[in-house]
């Protein structure tokens, strides 16, 4: 099955769009109402580049929701169950957002740019609408908007060398999720050590959409010696690493506990936050489902187009949300959302692909530990 | 430029997905986090079928936000600026939604299924999050959810005959936007005279996602004598007819006045609604932009992939949001969002396509009046 994507004015172009086309993008998705590259036609090369070298990703679709004003901090604390006691300027935090019933509605990274200025760097749902409604109905004195900010991710073990080449050796002192404002050739950036892989890297938050082409070219130039090439959030690597994909690994009523975000939920917080009561009740009851790793047999599978049913003793106990072949584990793997009664390590199950049924088991996360090299080829 | 769409588990499949694949779908978009067919590879045949015959469209991505409970009606009235004084069960209404600053955030059709039960049949934004936030923060006693409901549209001059064949001659008495609950072969439906074209037709709101294939087959069978075929919301017909496409024709800060929804805004309402103050201020100031029809010269253009700049005397005065060739007007047409100082009929402008610049003018809406036939071919 292979289909074309309809290009139309309803979706926005990234500031890097023309450069990704020139670089040979072959597959797009739509994310936050924006076209986002998914592949450049050679998945194996893109994976290898991320694991062994360095890749540049157009992730402009990771939009920012900016909250400013006198009540900005109070609103941010109300929006997330996470306890932000040490929320300082220059340090990002992963902040799951829940609704009033404790359902996960997004899992952004929070960047505090100033005492009264925050960005939520979001996954694929309209957090802008959510925050505007909460702010207005809750009477918070804030402005909420989407600034002209578009991240370009540089990921892989060579990413630090590339970013140092681009910006200077100060980038080496940035800790994970640390960020700083900077410019390169007059292009305004926020530079963060972050990104949606476990291979290390940075995100350059471009602050002027007119300069997307210029930034792309500068990064390509700075990475030439390291054979930088185009890529995109990598399906296989993120499953190997157990990185949560909101909307792929979650269902509309998923809560943070079932997807392993327990440590992000500040149930002991004294101040109020959205979903507090519901989340307390959920933690008492225990989750009905669990996101687990699975490994299964058979010839290498291509990344799944849709979730696959998972069965224990013939009964459907959930779905394999993401499935693929892992070159580093040398086997088929997946992330499955299973009935919590069947989440124990070693539980045997069958996985129903569209053409074949596989035999597998529940295994620990991450499916591939950080730092695992690619096997020698041949 | 032609790219493939990445199929993955983040987007949901429609209940009609497999049937649309079997019918030869070639192009998809993603709409409300769901794959939605856009073309079956023969745009001219799809257009002709809609204008002269009958087409069936998988529009499951037009999701429903269901509001039930004691405060359901009060919440619905608060959510939309439209005055709903005669909002009765069995009659749909077009209800623009605005945020507290008067920005348009969606333009659903409202269906009142019971005194305390409403559906918002939505365009492409997360109205579910918006309504949940407003309901919870505003203290409304309601439940807000997304039911298992997936519309299948039947559009074109032969649609009524097909739906009569499928359901009986009672469908003839349904007025525009009128709806009724019904079943066919045990498949539960809400049947409405509605749909996103000006060629007449119905939407069958399937109420059991497991029966998508069965419904598709029954409609195909009922339409065989009328040569029914697959289609999708039609780019050319909707531009000709001046149907608003939220997100395509609008910008993130667009208000209802600039896109011609003045009559939908109940500024004289005594009860409060979201955006009331902001909208009153906007109507006093007058809109800064206007959505207008444009006609322009040159060889027939393919539907635009991205908005095109529009210029008056060399200065950029806005963008042509949608552009295409109209077989019924025998010329190139578009919908443009222009600086309101340049919205007068007859205003000359240039339209900058990606390869060519065209000369055109502001013209009246609709660009093609309802009932206009296709010219004789050859």
Contacts between the chains, C-beta under 8 A, distances in Angstrom:
chain1	res1	chain2	res2	distance
A	1	B	7	6.7
A	1	B	21	6.7
A	2	B	4	5.7
A	3	B	4	6.7
A	3	B	5	5.3
A	3	B	7	7.5
A	3	B	25	6.6
A	3	B	26	6.3
A	3	B	27	6.5
A	3	B	28	5.1
A	4	B	2	5.7
A	4	B	3	6.7
A	4	B	4	6.0
A	4	B	5	6.6
A	4	B	26	6.0
A	4	B	27	4.8
A	4	B	28	7.6
A	5	B	3	5.3
A	5	B	4	6.6
A	5	B	5	3.9
A	5	B	27	7.0
A	5	B	28	6.5
A	5	B	29	6.9
A	6	B	27	4.5
A	6	B	28	6.7
A	6	B	29	4.7
A	6	B	38	3.8
A	6	B	39	6.8
A	7	B	1	6.7
A	7	B	3	7.5
A	7	B	305	3.7
A	7	B	306	7.2
A	8	B	29	7.1
A	8	B	38	8.0
A	8	B	235	7.3
A	8	B	248	6.5
A	8	B	303	6.9
A	8	B	304	7.5
A	8	B	305	6.6
A	8	B	322	7.9
A	9	B	248	4.6
A	9	B	249	8.0
A	9	B	304	6.3
A	9	B	305	7.8
A	9	B	306	6.0
A	9	B	307	4.9
A	9	B	321	5.2
A	9	B	322	5.9
A	10	B	29	7.6
A	10	B	124	6.8
A	10	B	245	6.4
A	10	B	247	4.4
A	10	B	248	4.0
A	11	B	29	7.7
A	11	B	247	7.9
A	13	B	306	5.6
A	21	B	1	6.7
A	25	B	3	6.6
A	26	B	3	6.4
A	26	B	4	6.0
A	27	B	3	6.5
A	27	B	4	4.8
A	27	B	5	7.0
A	27	B	6	4.5
A	28	B	3	5.1
A	28	B	4	7.6
A	28	B	5	6.5
A	28	B	6	6.8
A	29	B	5	6.9
A	29	B	6	4.6
A	29	B	8	7.1
A	29	B	10	7.5
A	29	B	11	7.7
A	29	B	30	6.8
A	30	B	29	6.8
A	30	B	30	4.0
A	33	B	124	7.2
A	33	B	125	7.8
A	33	B	247	6.5
A	38	B	6	3.8
A	38	B	8	8.0
A	39	B	6	6.8
A	99	B	129	7.4
A	99	B	132	5.5
A	99	B	133	7.5
A	99	B	136	7.3
A	100	B	132	7.0
A	100	B	136	4.0
A	105	B	129	6.1
A	124	B	10	6.7
A	124	B	33	7.2
A	125	B	33	7.8
A	125	B	126	5.5
A	125	B	129	6.6
A	126	B	125	5.5
A	126	B	126	3.7
A	126	B	129	5.9
A	126	B	130	7.5
A	127	B	129	7.8
A	129	B	99	7.4
A	129	B	105	6.1
A	129	B	125	6.6
A	129	B	126	5.9
A	129	B	127	7.8
A	129	B	129	5.6
A	129	B	130	4.5
A	129	B	133	7.6
A	130	B	126	7.5
A	130	B	129	4.5
A	130	B	130	7.1
A	130	B	133	5.4
A	132	B	99	5.5
A	132	B	100	7.0
A	133	B	99	7.5
A	133	B	129	7.6
A	133	B	130	5.4
A	133	B	133	3.5
A	133	B	134	5.0
A	133	B	137	6.8
A	134	B	133	5.0
A	134	B	137	5.7
A	136	B	99	7.3
A	136	B	100	4.0
A	136	B	274	7.7
A	137	B	133	6.8
A	137	B	134	5.7
A	137	B	137	3.6
A	137	B	138	4.9
A	138	B	137	4.9
A	146	B	252	6.7
A	235	B	8	7.3
A	245	B	10	6.4
A	247	B	10	4.4
A	247	B	11	7.9
A	247	B	33	6.4
A	248	B	8	6.4
A	248	B	9	4.6
A	248	B	10	4.0
A	249	B	9	8.0
A	252	B	146	6.7
A	274	B	136	7.8
A	303	B	8	6.9
A	304	B	8	7.5
A	304	B	9	6.3
A	305	B	7	3.7
A	305	B	8	6.7
A	305	B	9	7.8
A	306	B	7	7.2
A	306	B	9	6.0
A	306	B	13	5.6
A	307	B	9	4.9
A	321	B	9	5.2
A	322	B	8	7.9
A	322	B	9	6.0
